[in-house]
Amino acid sequence: MTLPDRNNPYSFDDFLKWRNEFDYYADDEFLQKVVKHFAGDEWESIDAEARKVSPKVSFRWRDMAETIAQPAKHPFMQHYDAHNHRIDRIVRPHEIEVMEKEIFGEKLFSDQTPPWLRLLKMYLIYQNSDACISCPITCTEGLVTLLETYADTFETRQILQHLRDGIDGELAIGAQYLSEIHGGSDVPANLLEAVQEGSQWKLYGTKFFCSATHADYSVVTAKPTGSEKVAVFVVPSWLPGNKEKEIRNGYTIDRIKWKMGTSELTTAELTYDGAIAYPLGPLDRGVAIVVGLVLTASRLTVGLSGAAGMTRAVREAKKYSELREAFGLNVSRFPMVEGQIRRLEHAARRTTAASFKVYREFASLDGGLQKGLDADEPIEIKKKRFMVRELVMLQKMTTSWDASDVIRVSMSIFGGHGVMEDFSSLPRLYRDAAINELWEGPRNVLLSQVHRDMQRVTSWFSPGEFVEHILAGIDKSQVDSFAAEMTDLVENYNLFDMNDATIAACDRWDNLCHRLFHAYQDLALQEVEAG
């Protein structure tokens, strides 16, 4: 019997105490098992370093991320100073600047940071969602990868040093600006013009979707005058000595976008009017360079951030269900809730295991994915490179899609509190997850690309053989079923023929790719659990 009590004694303090004291690494036995499995001989040193950085991520940076998520803390533009000078200052809260300096001070992309440690640090940091950090980290990684391959001048080598190891104690931040008003993924249709004026290249035109606009350097795609081919440039936000004067390098920030997620991070429209730029790589191979180096790094970390977001959301929903009482029972004691929690936890764990497994496959490639499908190299290496290329896209589209679903269901475990922005981080994780689904190629674009890729290589890597490679170790009947369906869809359909049969085939292809990568994820989870 429940009698009236005007001084309702109910409290959330037990949940808050657990949440506020949870260490993202030290208290996550499953994550430790994943790292131990994939890091191999490096396990002990990486484990030790993770235990040092995790308290900063789990407490100090977590609290900063929560603070800057408040609407009153969101960044805004100041286009002019008090004396009518155009400055395009992005005004950000102090907490962002402090956290950013501390996180980039970890030197994630320095040679001093082993790859597995970098991956683990990023996974931990991404549990705090974007927080004006995840996107800049991802973009900086892509720019560093690009410069490590093509930096061949004093200026570009200096930029690489600034990004990777810092100059005078300051580490720079990178961004990537590819999208124009006619379409983000259609990079070959870019119209931004690159003009060679004497020994310098300068950019003229507009970019319509530019995130991390506070960055020091950006990757920018543009077409040299008179060319139909896209080139890649690195563009400093300020020329030497001008950052303090707030004189930007020949471009203006026209306005900040109003978007549903990653609200702490500015996304803006830019106009270039003679910005000095430094070309990277052959001027006629910009699209291949961007896809092979920049977008690959970004897509890998989108998959990683999806896993991280799921992990935090599910962890907090599970603990809340164990402590919250309703109808005389803890919520976790209701079979429907228990079933949901089990499915959510499985999804988060298999996504985490697979993100580490895909990274292991990528890291084992000499030269990454820069070489195209027609590269002249031994057939087994070509197959491995192709397999990784497709896995990166399959992971990006599947993980970013699943993250929204997993976080949404996790929110429902909280009942009405699940949508309260000041009750938990889950609403912010959910909004940011929706953004990730669109970054670096939305689902339809990647589905089409994977299908085109499969058709291009059938003469030396059949769909059936591809399935056998990525699902080696699962039940043969499953492999045969996936292989038969993929073979049919690749060999008998062109996904750009507009008719009802093609529309039905597109639906089948979407469903197949999702199930195929789930099978890969389950295989990765089995590998981890088997030790």
N, C-alpha and C positions, 0 to 999 in steps of 0.2 A: 504494500500500500504506500502511495506517495501522497503525503499531506502538504498543504501549502506552506511555503517558507519564503517570506519576502526578502530574506537575506540569503538567496541561493548560494550555497557554498561551492558550487562546481568550479573547478580550476583546470587550466591547460598546462599548469606548471611542470608536471612530470614530462609531458611531451617536449616542452620548451627546453627543459634541462638537458634531456637526451640530445635534442637537435643542436643545442648550442655547444655541447661538449664532444660532438662526433667528429673524429679526425678522418678525413676523406681517404687516407691511405692506411694509417696504423690500425683503424677499426674496420677495415674492409678486407676480410680474409680471402674472398673470392678474387679481388683485384690483385692481391699479393700472389695468389696462385697463378693468375694469368701472366703476370710479369715474370715470375720465376720460370714458367714454362717457355716463354718466348725469348727471354733475355739470355738464357743459357749460362755460359761461363761468366757473364757480366752481372749475374743476379745479385751477388752480395754487395758489390759497390753501388749498384743502382738502388737496391733496397735501402742502403744507408743514406744515400742522397735524398731519396724520396721521403724518408722519415724526417729529414731536416726541413725540406720545403713545405711539406704537407700542413704543418700547423699554421704557416703563413696563409696558405690558400684557404684552409678550413675555417679560420677564425678572422684574422685581420682583413684579408682581401675579400672574404665573404661579406663581412660587415660593411666594407666600403662599397661593394657591389649593391648591397641592399639600400644603402643611403643614396647613391647616385641614381637609383631607379625611380626615386620620387619625382613626380612631375615638376616640382619647383626647382629641381636640380638639372633639368634637361638643358642641353647646350642651345645656344642661339647665336645669330650672326650680328656683328656690328660692322657695317660696311664702311663707315667713315669715322674718323676721329673728330675731336672737338674743333679742329682747325681745317676741316673739309678735305683731309687727305684720305684717299681710298686705301683702306687697310684690309678689308675682308677678314676681320678677326673672328675666330670661332671662340666664343666665350664658354668655357667649361668650368665645372665646379673643381675646387681644389682637390677633393678626394680622388677624382679621376686622374689628375696629373701626378699625384703622389703614387697611387697604385700602379699607373702605367710605368713610371720611372723605376719602381721596385721590380715589377715583373720583367720588363725588358732588361733590367740589370742582371737578371739570371743568365743572360747571354745564351739564349736558347739555340742560336744558329752559329755560335762560335765552334771552332774545332775543339775547344776544351770541353764541349758538351757532347757526350756520346749519343748517337741516334736514339737508342732505346730510352735513355734518360730524358731526352728532349720530348719524345712521344709521351712518356708517362707524365712529365710536368704539364704538358699541354692538356692531357686528359683530366688531370686534377683541376687545372685552371678553368677548363670548360664546364666544370660542374657548377660554376658560378654564373653560367650563361654568358652572353656576349659581353655585357658590362663595358662596352667600348674597348675591349681587350681582345676577344676572340678573333674578330675580323682583322684588326691590325696585325695580330700574330700570323694569321693565315696568309695575308697579303705580303707581309715581310718575308715569310718563308719562300713564297713564289718568286719574289724579286731577288732574294739572295741566290736561289737556284739558278735563275736566269743570268745573273752577273757572274756567278762561278763558272758558267759555261762560256760567256761572251765578253766579259770585261777585258778590253785590250787597249785602253787608253789611260792616261793619268787620271782623268776625271772619273771614269767608270770604276777604276780600281779604288779610288778614294771613297766613292759611294759604297762600294762593297765593304770596305773596312769600317766605314761609319755604321753600317747596318749590322755587321757581324760581330765586331769586336769593340766598336766605339772609337771616338776621337776625343781626346781630352776629357775622358770620363763620361761622355755623352753618347748614348746609343740611339741611332736613328730608327724611324718607323717607316714602313713602306705601304703603298696602296696600289691598286690596279684599276685603271679607267679604260674600259673597253666599249661600254654601251653608248649608243647614240639614239636619237629620238625615234628612228625608224625601226629599231629592234635591237635588243640586247645580245641575243645569241647569234645574230646574223653578222658576225664580225667581218666577213668578206665584203659586206656592203658598206663598210665605214666610209665616211666622206671627209673626215678631218684631214686637212692637207699639211704635209710636211714639205717645207721649202728649204733648199740648200742655198744659203746666202753666204758666199765666200766659203770659209772653212766651217761655218756653223750651220746646224739644222734648226729651223724654227717652225713652230706649229701654229696653225690658224684654223679656227672653227669651234665646234661645240661638242661636249660630251654631256650626256643627259642623265646618267645614273652613276655617280661617283661616291663610293663609300670610303670612310676613313679620310675625309678631306682635311683633317688636321695633320696628315702624315708629312714627313720630310721629303720623300721621293715617291714617284708613282711610275708604274708601267703604263704606257699609253700606246695604243695602236693608231696608226695614221697611214695615209697613202702619199708617197712622194709625188710631187707635181708630175702630171702626165702619165702616171702609172695606175693600172687597175689592181695591182698587188698591194697587200697590206704589209707594212713594216712595223717593227717594235722599237720603242724608244724608252729611255729612262729620263724622267723630267724632274729636276729639283724644284721644290716648292718655292725656294728662295735661292738666289745667287749668293756667293760668298759675301758675308758682311751685311746682308740685307734682312735677315730674319729679325734681328733686334729692331731694325727700322720699320718692320712690317711692310716691306716693299716686295710684293710677290713677283714671281718670275714670268711676267708677260701673260698673266691670265687673271680672270676675275671669278669669284664664287657668286653666282647669280642668285641662287636661293637654296634653302635647305628643304628637302622633301619631308612631308608628313607621312610617316609609315607606321604600320601597326605594331611592329616589333623592333628590336635592337634600337630602342628610342634614345639610348645614351650615346649612340654613334651617329654622327652626322653623315647623311647621304645628300649629295647636292648636284646642281647643274653648273657646269663650268663653261666659260668661253675663253679660248686661247687666242691671243693677239700678238704673236711673235714670241712665244715661250721658247727659250733655248732648250734643246733636247739632244740627247746622245743616242745614236742608233746602236742596237744590239743585234748582232747576227746579220745574215743576208737580208737585203731590203725587200726581196721578193718571197720570203718564207715566214712572214710574220704570223700568219694563222697557225702554221705547223709548230712554230716555236712556242706560241702562247699555249696551244693545246698540250703539246708534249711536255712542257716544263712548268709553266705558271698554273694552268688550270688543273693539271694533275696533282700538284701539291695542294691546291685549294680543295679539290674534291676529296682527297684523302682525309684532310682535316675536318671537312664537313661530316664525313662518316664518323670520325672520332668524336666530334662535338655532339653528334646525335646520340652516340652511346653514352657519353658523359651526362647529358641532360636526362636521358631515361634513367640512368643509375640513381641520380639524386632524387628524381621525382618518385620513383618506385620505393626507394629506401624510406623516404619520409612518409609516403602513403601507408606503407606496411606498418611502420612503428605507430603511426596515428591510429590505425585500425586496432592495434593491440592495446592501446590505452584509452580510446574513446568508448564510452558506454552509451548504449541505446536499448531501450526495451528490456533493461535488466541484464544485458550481456555486453561484453566487449564486442565491438563491431567485427573483429576478426573471427568471432565464433559463429558467424552466420555463413553457411555453406556457399552462398552466392558470392559473398565478399572474398572468402577464402579461395574460391576458384579464380576470381579475377586477379587476386594478388599472385597466385602461382603463375598464371599466364603472363602477367606483367614482369615478374621477376625473371622468368625464362626469357622473355623478349630482351630485357636489358642485358642479361648475361650473355646470350648468344651474340648480341650485337657487339658487345665489348670484346668477346673472344675473336670474332671475325675481323674487327677493325685492327687488332694486333696481327692476325694472321695475314690479312691483305698487305699490311705494312711490311711484314717479313718477306712476302713474295716480291714486293716492290724493291725493297732494300737489297735483294739478292741479284737485281739486274745491273749489269755493267752499263752505265749511261742512261739508266732510267727509261723513259718512254719517248725520248727525243727522236729516235729513229722511227721512220714511218713504216707502214705495212709493206712497202715494196723494198725495204732495205735489203742489201745484198749481204746476208750472213747465214751461218749454218741453220738448217731447217729447225732443229730442236730449240735453238735460241730464239728464232723467229716465233715459234709456237709459244714459248714461255713469255716473250714480250707481248704477244697478242693477248694471251690469257690474262696477264696482269692489266693490260689496257682496258679490257672489258670488265674485269672484276672491279676496278676503280669506279667505273661508271655505274655498274650494277649496285655496288655498295652505296654510292652517293644517292641514287634515286630511291633505293629501298629503305635505307636508314633514315633519310630525311623525312620520308613519308611515314614510316613507322613511329618516329619520335613524336609527331603530333598526336597520333592515336594513343600511344602509351601514356604520354603526359596528360592528355585529356581524360582518360579513364582513371589515372592516378588522382587527378583533381576531384573526380566524382566520389572517391573514397572519403574525402573531407566533407562531403555534403555541401551545404551552402557556403561554408568557409573556403571551399576549394577555389572560388572565384574572387575571394577577397585579397586584394593586392598587398595589404599590410599584414595578412595572417600568415602567408607563406610565400615562398619564391615560385611556386608552381605556375601561377598565371603568367609571370614573366618568362619562365622557361617555355611555356606553351606558345606565347607570341613569338619568341625568338626562333623556336623550332619551325614555325610556319615560314619565316623568312629564309631559313636554311634550305627549304625545299625549292626555292626559286634561284638562290645564288648558284653560280657556276654551271648553269644549264638546267632549266626546269625539266620535269619528268618526261614530257612528250619529246623534247629535243634529244635527250639521252636515249630514250627508247628507240627513236628513229636512227640515231647514230650507231647503236649496237647492232641493229638489224642490217644497216648498210655495211658495217664492218664485216659481219658474218658472211654476207653475200660476196664481198670482195676477196675473201680468202678461201672459199670453198675448194679451190683447186689444190690447196696444200694443207688445209686444216678444216675438216668437215665439221658440221654442227655436232654430229654424234661424238666425234673424237674430242671436241671441246668440252662437252658435258662430261665425258669419261675422265678427262684431266682434272677438272675442278671439283668433281664429286668422287674422286678416288677414295674408296673406303666405305661407301654406303651400299645398301642393298642393291643388287644388280637389277632387280625388277624396277626399282625407282630410276636408276640410271637409264635403262632401256626406254621407260616411259617418257622421261624428259627428252632423251635423244630423238625419239620418234617425232614428238611434237615440234621440237625445234627444227628438225630437218624439214618437216612439212612446211612450216611457216617461212623458213629462209629460202627454200628452193622453189616454192610455188606461189609466192606473193611478192608484189612490189607495193610497199606501204604508201606509195604516192599516187596510186591509181584510184580515182574518186568513184567508188561504187559501193553498193551494200556489202558485197563479199569482202572488200578490203577493210571496210569499217569493222566488220565482224572479226577479221583477221587481226586488226589492230587491238581489239579488246582481248583476244586470245594471247597476243604477244605480250601485252601489258601484264596480264595475269601470270603467264609463264615465267617471265623474267623475275617477277616478285617471288613466286614459289621457288624458282631455281636458286635465288640468292638466299632465301630462308633455309633451303636444304644445305647450302654451303655454310651458313652460320651455325646450323645445328651440328654439322660435322666439326667445325672449329671448337664448339663447346664440348663435344665429346672428346676431342683431342686434349683439351685443357683438363677436363675432369679425369681422364685416364692417366694424367700425369706424365 
